[in-house]
Amino acid sequence: MVFGGIALAMFDRQTLFAMVNTHHTSTLDVAMVWITMMGEGVFGTLILLLLWALPAFRNGWYFSAAFLCNVIPALLVQVLKSMVNEARPLVYFKGAQWIHFLPDWERLTQRSFPSGHTTAAFCLFTFLSFILPTKYKAWGLLFFLLAMSVGYSRLYLAAHFFHDVYVGSLIGVLFTILVVWVMHRFEFRFTNNSKSEKQASL
């Protein structure tokens, strides 16, 4: 949050975009296509459903928290995209020759702000960090780097500007923190419901 804000204050959008987009290799071209997929809804849904299959997460609290953490920010992002309707880099820079993009990659033109992929990635990995058992909390650093890599991939693939990614990451993190905090405040309701269900079954 701090360093991203400083970067936005010090550099213009072209400089920040070019810092990432113009430094490319054939290996990164392939890697970034796969990395950016971690910001798609299908990936997040699959991960959350796989966890739900585990006994430790097969409960109402997990399902509700996972649903809210990932759906609310996604809806907000879509509203902001429609309201702002900002041009994507390829349109903003009028197809400048220096922009690196993959020939087979979809040429996005509008609804740039904020980055939905980045928001989704930070929602998912922030939520996963919260539900990690204490002894695995160090994995949170890995999750942070994975979320950051998705944001990086959006600039690399010429899909977004830096500020799109920056705001998307903030939305993902802040809303997930808020939802998890609220859910923990009402965790007793889920616990009581689970006990009632067990007693009824007996």
Secondary structure, 3 states (H helix, E strand, C coil): CHHHHHHHHHCCHHHHHHHHHCCCCHHHHHHHHHHHHHHCHHHHHHHHHHHHCCHHHCCHHHHHHHHHHHHHHHHHHHHHHHHHCCCCHHHHCCCCCCCCCCCCCCCCCCCCCCCHHHHHHHHHHHHHHHHCCHHHCCHHHHHHHHHHHHHHHHHHCCCCCHHHHHHHHHHHHHHHHHHHHHHHHCHHHHHHHHHHHHHHHC
